[in-house]
């Protein structure tokens, strides 16, 4: 499938800052450039852990190298732990809060976890410390452009990025900012970015725009529907997996091609490598594992159908079989999901001790796989079950731990529900005293 000219990546690949007053390059800076190139090469080869170590070395050798800070954040995101990038940058910030490059790195990490207002504040602080960071001007514009959709402010900051780039001879930022400015949306594209769509409508619109070879429209569609992008990618991967299990290799490849288009625009629009990591995980599956995953997911679907019909014993059997299926291929994430479903089925039949055991086993797996959202769900489920068992102190602990994760993930709806449960448990504790 051919595509239009590729839309310029919105979030910058910053350049190392060079002190033009000094006539000779310090030895450490020379070393940092060599290490940076090694890190970049390893990142391209998807050796993210080793690349992360080298990016850390880069900024120890040359604390002004913005690409080092950005590389650290990108590596954490590619490893599926974008919050780790935030924690890393926060630790650097605590050490040197008045260093422009560190503020920039923290802003970049916050952007990667969709904390746009916080990211913007740290970019602005970086500019107060050093207003010659053209990358920061552009990235503020990107936030207004793609996240906040305030196109007048985006235009203002792109122009600031352009003027600063000219003053500092930063040709890379100059080119990016000019193209981003030219790509502020038309009325039709603004409609794509702002109209509320169901998941089905989003997927159908995405497929239509891909078929029409309209790369620009895809970019604006993706920019306006971040959450749908993630769910849509999972759906596409699921369809590809089913095609593989059925021996329909051509169909699998075509579906994965669509997933790659979605991932490319998502990464370009949000500077987030989470979807890339999911595609890489799929690429690492052999045919037998794909068949087992499809088999296990079919068992989960059968279990949900039986549960809706009130056939809880059958549902529990389905969930146990699904868990065993996933465990045979060492898929801890999906095995944990099966345990959550099993716990729900036990709880609906008042087998609360068995439910607690299932939720506890799921929590152990999610801690291993570092799935914070699933970990929070398991903790919340343990809180509900512990309360039903009369173990209110345990319930309060589980709910409190769950709430902290939801707050960190900025999942306000889930956090609100957990807060309600905490108040109920506190009332029960108070009544028992």
C-alpha positions as CSV (number, residue, x, y, z in Angstrom):
1,X,0.0,0.0,0.0
2,X,1.5,3.4,-1.0
3,X,1.0,6.5,1.2
4,X,1.2,10.3,0.8
5,X,4.3,12.2,1.9
6,X,4.9,11.3,5.5
7,X,3.6,13.7,8.2
8,X,6.5,15.2,10.0
9,X,7.0,13.8,13.5
10,X,5.6,16.3,15.9
11,X,7.6,15.7,19.0
12,X,11.2,16.6,18.5
13,X,14.4,14.6,18.4
14,X,16.4,17.3,20.2
15,X,20.0,18.0,19.4
16,X,22.8,18.3,21.9
17,X,23.4,21.9,22.7
18,X,26.9,23.2,21.7
19,X,28.6,26.2,23.3
20,X,29.6,28.2,20.2
21,X,31.8,30.5,22.3
22,X,34.3,27.7,23.1
23,X,36.8,27.2,20.3
24,X,37.5,23.5,21.1
25,X,35.1,20.8,22.1
26,X,35.8,19.4,25.6
27,X,37.0,15.8,25.7
28,X,34.0,14.7,27.7
29,X,31.7,16.2,25.1
30,X,33.5,14.3,22.4
31,X,33.1,11.1,24.4
32,X,29.4,11.8,24.9
33,X,28.8,12.1,21.1
34,X,30.3,8.6,20.6
35,X,28.3,7.1,23.4
36,X,25.1,8.9,22.2
37,X,25.6,7.3,18.7
38,X,26.0,3.9,20.3
39,X,22.8,4.4,22.3
40,X,20.8,5.6,19.2
41,X,22.0,2.5,17.3
42,X,21.0,0.2,20.0
43,X,17.6,1.8,20.3
44,X,16.9,1.3,16.6
45,X,17.8,-2.3,17.1
46,X,15.2,-2.5,19.9
47,X,17.9,-3.2,22.6
48,X,16.2,-0.7,24.9
49,X,17.7,-1.7,28.2
50,X,21.3,-1.4,27.0
51,X,20.4,1.8,25.2
52,X,19.0,3.2,28.4
53,X,22.2,2.6,30.3
54,X,24.2,4.4,27.5
55,X,21.7,7.4,27.5
56,X,22.3,7.8,31.2
57,X,26.1,7.8,30.6
58,X,25.6,10.5,27.9
59,X,24.1,13.0,30.3
60,X,26.7,12.2,32.9
61,X,29.4,13.1,30.4
62,X,27.5,16.0,28.9
63,X,24.6,17.3,31.0
64,X,23.5,19.7,28.2
65,X,22.7,17.0,25.7
66,X,19.0,17.0,25.3
67,X,19.0,13.9,23.2
68,X,20.3,12.0,26.2
69,X,17.3,13.1,28.4
70,X,14.9,12.3,25.5
71,X,16.6,8.9,24.9
72,X,16.1,7.9,28.6
73,X,12.3,8.7,28.4
74,X,11.9,7.0,25.0
75,X,13.7,3.9,26.3
76,X,11.4,3.6,29.4
77,X,8.4,4.0,27.1
78,X,9.7,1.4,24.7
79,X,10.2,-1.0,27.6
80,X,6.5,-0.5,28.5
81,X,7.2,1.6,31.6
82,X,6.7,5.3,30.7
83,X,6.1,6.1,34.3
84,X,9.6,4.9,35.0
85,X,10.9,7.7,32.7
86,X,9.0,10.2,34.9
87,X,10.4,8.8,38.1
88,X,13.9,8.9,36.6
89,X,13.6,12.5,35.5
90,X,12.0,13.6,38.8
91,X,15.0,12.2,40.6
92,X,17.3,14.3,38.4
93,X,15.1,17.3,38.9
94,X,15.4,17.0,42.7
95,X,19.2,17.1,42.4
96,X,19.3,20.0,40.0
97,X,16.0,21.8,39.8
98,X,17.5,24.9,38.1
99,X,19.1,23.2,35.1
100,X,17.2,23.9,31.9
101,X,18.0,20.6,30.3
102,X,16.7,18.6,33.3
103,X,13.5,20.6,33.3
104,X,13.2,19.8,29.6
105,X,13.7,16.1,30.3
106,X,11.1,16.1,33.0
107,X,8.6,17.9,30.7
108,X,9.2,15.4,28.0
109,X,8.6,12.5,30.4
110,X,5.4,14.0,31.7
111,X,4.2,14.4,28.1
112,X,4.8,10.7,27.5
113,X,2.3,9.8,30.2
114,X,-0.3,12.4,29.0
115,X,0.3,14.9,31.8
116,X,0.2,17.8,29.4
117,X,-0.3,20.7,31.7
118,X,2.5,19.5,34.0
119,X,4.7,18.9,30.9
120,X,4.0,22.4,29.6
121,X,4.9,24.0,33.0
122,X,8.3,22.3,33.0
123,X,9.0,23.3,29.4
124,X,8.2,26.8,30.4
125,X,10.5,26.6,33.3
126,X,13.3,25.3,31.0
127,X,12.7,28.4,28.8
128,X,12.9,30.8,31.8
129,X,16.3,29.3,32.6
130,X,17.4,29.2,28.9
131,X,15.1,30.8,26.3
132,X,17.4,29.5,23.5
133,X,16.0,26.0,23.8
134,X,14.1,25.9,20.5
135,X,13.0,22.3,21.3
136,X,11.1,23.5,24.3
137,X,9.3,26.2,22.3
138,X,8.3,23.7,19.7
139,X,7.1,21.1,22.3
140,X,4.9,23.6,24.0
141,X,3.4,24.3,20.6
142,X,2.9,20.5,20.1
143,X,1.0,20.3,23.4
144,X,-1.3,23.0,22.3
145,X,-1.6,21.6,18.8
146,X,-2.1,17.8,19.5
147,X,-3.2,17.5,23.1
148,X,-5.0,20.7,24.1
149,X,-6.1,21.6,20.5
150,X,-5.7,25.3,21.1
151,X,-4.5,26.1,17.6
152,X,-4.0,29.9,18.1
153,X,-1.6,29.3,20.9
154,X,0.0,26.5,18.9
155,X,0.6,28.9,16.1
156,X,2.2,31.4,18.5
157,X,4.6,28.9,20.0
158,X,5.6,27.4,16.6
159,X,6.5,31.0,15.5
160,X,8.6,31.3,18.7
161,X,10.3,28.0,17.9
162,X,11.0,29.2,14.4
163,X,12.5,32.5,15.4
164,X,14.6,30.8,18.2
165,X,15.8,28.2,15.7
166,X,17.0,30.8,13.3
167,X,18.9,32.6,16.1
168,X,20.6,29.4,17.3
169,X,21.1,27.9,13.8
170,X,19.0,24.9,14.9
171,X,18.0,23.8,11.4
172,X,16.4,20.6,12.7
173,X,13.9,22.4,14.9
174,X,13.4,25.0,12.3
175,X,12.3,22.4,9.7
176,X,10.0,20.6,12.2
177,X,8.4,23.8,13.5
178,X,7.7,25.1,10.0
179,X,6.1,21.9,8.9
180,X,4.0,21.6,12.1
181,X,2.9,25.2,11.6
182,X,1.8,24.4,8.0
183,X,0.0,21.4,9.3
184,X,-2.3,23.1,11.7
185,X,-5.8,21.7,10.8
186,X,-8.2,22.9,8.2
187,X,-11.9,23.0,9.1
188,X,-12.5,19.5,7.8
189,X,-9.4,18.1,9.7
190,X,-10.5,19.9,12.8
191,X,-13.8,18.0,12.6
192,X,-11.9,14.8,12.5
193,X,-9.8,15.7,15.5
194,X,-12.7,17.0,17.7
195,X,-15.8,15.0,16.8
196,X,-16.7,12.5,19.5
197,X,-16.7,9.0,18.0
198,X,-17.5,5.5,19.3
199,X,-14.8,3.0,19.0
200,X,-16.5,1.4,16.1
201,X,-16.9,4.7,14.3
202,X,-13.2,5.5,15.0
203,X,-12.0,2.1,13.5
204,X,-14.3,2.5,10.5
205,X,-13.1,6.1,9.8
206,X,-9.5,5.0,10.3
207,X,-9.9,2.1,7.8
208,X,-11.6,4.4,5.3
209,X,-8.8,7.0,5.5
210,X,-6.1,4.4,5.1
211,X,-7.9,3.0,2.0
212,X,-8.1,6.6,0.7
213,X,-4.3,6.9,1.3
214,X,-5.0,10.1,3.3
215,X,-2.1,10.3,5.7
216,X,-2.8,13.8,6.8
217,X,-6.4,13.0,7.8
218,X,-5.2,9.9,9.7
219,X,-2.8,12.1,11.7
220,X,-5.7,14.4,12.8
221,X,-8.0,11.5,13.5
222,X,-5.4,9.8,15.7
223,X,-4.5,13.1,17.4
224,X,-8.1,13.5,18.6
225,X,-8.7,10.0,19.9
226,X,-5.8,8.8,21.9
227,X,-7.7,6.2,24.0
228,X,-9.4,4.8,20.9
229,X,-6.0,4.3,19.3
230,X,-4.9,1.9,22.1
231,X,-8.1,-0.2,22.0
232,X,-8.2,-0.2,18.2
233,X,-4.6,-1.5,18.1
234,X,-5.5,-4.3,20.5
235,X,-8.5,-5.2,18.3
236,X,-6.3,-5.2,15.2
237,X,-3.7,-7.4,16.9
238,X,-6.5,-9.7,18.0
239,X,-7.8,-10.0,14.4
240,X,-4.3,-10.7,13.1
241,X,-3.9,-13.4,15.7
242,X,-7.1,-15.1,14.8
243,X,-6.1,-15.0,11.1
244,X,-2.8,-16.6,12.0
245,X,-4.5,-19.3,14.1
246,X,-6.7,-20.1,11.1
247,X,-3.8,-20.3,8.7
248,X,-4.8,-17.1,6.8
249,X,-1.3,-15.6,6.5
250,X,-2.2,-12.9,4.0
251,X,-5.0,-11.6,6.1
252,X,-2.7,-11.6,9.2
253,X,-0.1,-9.6,7.3
254,X,-2.6,-7.0,6.0
255,X,-4.0,-6.5,9.4
256,X,-0.6,-6.0,11.0
257,X,0.2,-3.5,8.2
258,X,-2.9,-1.5,9.3
259,X,-1.8,-1.8,13.0
260,X,1.7,-0.4,12.0
261,X,0.0,2.6,10.3
262,X,-2.0,3.3,13.4
263,X,1.1,2.9,15.6
264,X,3.2,5.2,13.4
265,X,0.7,8.1,13.7
266,X,0.2,7.5,17.4
267,X,3.9,7.7,18.1
268,X,4.3,10.8,15.9
269,X,1.4,12.6,17.5
270,X,2.0,11.7,21.1
271,X,5.7,10.8,21.4
272,X,4.5,7.6,23.0
273,X,6.1,4.2,22.2
274,X,3.5,2.1,24.1
275,X,1.8,0.8,20.9
276,X,5.2,0.1,19.4
277,X,5.9,-2.2,22.3
278,X,2.7,-4.0,21.8
279,X,3.4,-4.7,18.2
280,X,6.9,-5.8,19.1
281,X,5.4,-8.3,21.6
282,X,3.1,-9.7,18.9
283,X,6.0,-10.0,16.5
284,X,7.8,-12.2,19.1
285,X,5.0,-14.7,19.2
286,X,5.4,-18.0,17.3
287,X,2.4,-19.7,15.6
288,X,1.8,-22.1,18.5
289,X,1.6,-19.3,21.0
290,X,-0.9,-17.4,18.8
291,X,-3.1,-20.5,18.6
292,X,-3.0,-20.9,22.4
293,X,-3.9,-17.3,23.0
294,X,-6.8,-17.5,20.6
295,X,-7.9,-20.7,22.3
296,X,-7.7,-19.1,25.8
297,X,-9.5,-16.0,24.7
298,X,-12.3,-18.1,23.2
299,X,-12.6,-19.8,26.6
300,X,-12.8,-16.4,28.4
301,X,-15.5,-15.3,26.0
302,X,-17.4,-18.5,26.6
303,X,-17.1,-18.0,30.3
304,X,-18.5,-14.5,30.1
305,X,-21.4,-15.7,28.1
306,X,-22.1,-18.5,30.7
307,X,-21.8,-16.0,33.5
308,X,-24.3,-13.6,31.9
309,X,-26.7,-16.6,31.6
310,X,-26.3,-17.3,35.3
311,X,-24.3,-20.6,34.6
312,X,-21.6,-19.8,37.1
313,X,-20.1,-23.3,37.4
314,X,-19.6,-23.5,33.7
315,X,-18.1,-20.0,33.7
316,X,-15.7,-20.9,36.4
317,X,-14.6,-24.0,34.4
318,X,-14.1,-21.9,31.3
319,X,-11.9,-19.4,33.2
320,X,-9.8,-22.2,34.8
321,X,-9.3,-23.7,31.4
322,X,-8.3,-20.3,30.0
323,X,-5.8,-19.8,32.8
324,X,-4.2,-23.2,32.2
325,X,-4.1,-22.4,28.4
326,X,-2.2,-19.1,29.1
327,X,0.1,-20.7,31.7
328,X,1.2,-23.3,29.2
329,X,2.8,-20.6,27.1
330,X,4.0,-18.5,30.1
331,X,1.6,-15.6,29.3
332,X,1.4,-14.2,32.8
333,X,-0.6,-11.1,31.7
334,X,-3.4,-13.1,30.2
335,X,-3.3,-15.7,33.0
336,X,-3.8,-12.8,35.4
337,X,-6.8,-11.6,33.5
338,X,-8.3,-15.1,33.6
339,X,-7.8,-15.1,37.3
340,X,-9.7,-11.8,37.7
341,X,-12.6,-13.3,35.8
342,X,-12.5,-16.4,37.9
343,X,-12.5,-14.3,41.1
344,X,-15.5,-12.4,39.8
345,X,-17.4,-15.6,39.2
346,X,-16.5,-16.9,42.7
347,X,-17.7,-13.6,44.2
348,X,-21.0,-13.7,42.4
349,X,-21.7,-17.1,44.0
350,X,-20.6,-15.9,47.4
351,X,-17.4,-18.1,47.4
352,X,-15.5,-15.1,48.7
353,X,-12.5,-16.9,50.1
354,X,-11.9,-18.6,46.7
355,X,-12.4,-15.2,45.1
356,X,-9.8,-13.6,47.3
357,X,-7.3,-16.4,46.5
358,X,-7.9,-15.8,42.7
359,X,-7.5,-12.1,43.0
360,X,-4.4,-12.5,45.1
361,X,-2.8,-14.8,42.5
362,X,-3.7,-12.3,39.8
363,X,-2.1,-9.5,41.7
364,X,1.1,-11.5,42.0
365,X,1.2,-11.9,38.2
366,X,0.5,-8.3,37.5
367,X,3.3,-7.2,39.8
368,X,5.6,-9.4,37.8
369,X,4.4,-8.1,34.5
370,X,4.4,-4.4,35.8
371,X,0.8,-3.8,34.5
372,X,-0.2,-1.0,36.8
373,X,-3.8,-0.7,35.6
374,X,-4.4,-4.4,36.1
375,X,-2.6,-4.3,39.4
376,X,-4.9,-1.6,40.6
377,X,-8.0,-3.6,39.5
378,X,-6.8,-6.7,41.4
379,X,-6.2,-4.6,44.5
380,X,-9.6,-3.0,44.2
381,X,-11.2,-6.5,43.8
382,X,-9.3,-7.7,46.8
383,X,-10.7,-4.8,48.7
384,X,-14.3,-5.6,47.8
385,X,-13.8,-9.3,48.7
386,X,-12.0,-8.6,52.0
387,X,-14.9,-6.3,53.0
388,X,-17.4,-9.0,52.2
389,X,-15.4,-11.4,54.4
390,X,-15.5,-8.9,57.3
391,X,-11.8,-8.1,57.0
392,X,-12.3,-4.3,56.9
393,X,-8.7,-3.4,57.8
394,X,-7.4,-5.5,54.9
395,X,-10.0,-4.0,52.6
396,X,-9.0,-0.5,53.6
397,X,-5.3,-1.3,52.8
398,X,-6.2,-2.8,49.4
399,X,-8.4,0.1,48.4
400,X,-5.8,2.7,49.5
401,X,-3.1,1.0,47.4
402,X,-5.4,0.8,44.5
403,X,-6.3,4.5,44.8
404,X,-2.7,5.5,44.7
405,X,-2.1,3.7,41.4
406,X,-5.3,5.1,39.8
407,X,-4.3,8.6,40.8
408,X,-0.8,8.1,39.4
409,X,-2.4,6.8,36.2
410,X,-4.8,9.8,36.1
411,X,-7.7,7.4,35.9
412,X,-10.2,9.8,37.6
413,X,-13.3,7.7,37.1
414,X,-11.7,4.6,38.7
415,X,-10.2,6.7,41.5
416,X,-13.6,8.1,42.3
417,X,-15.2,4.7,42.7
418,X,-12.4,3.5,44.9
419,X,-12.8,6.6,47.1
420,X,-16.4,5.7,47.5
421,X,-15.5,2.2,48.6
422,X,-12.9,3.6,51.1
423,X,-15.6,5.7,52.7
424,X,-17.9,2.7,53.0
425,X,-15.2,0.6,54.6
426,X,-14.2,3.4,57.0
427,X,-17.9,3.7,58.1
428,X,-18.0,-0.1,58.8
429,X,-14.8,0.2,60.8
430,X,-16.3,3.1,62.8
431,X,-19.5,1.2,63.4
432,X,-17.7,-1.8,64.8
433,X,-15.7,0.2,67.4
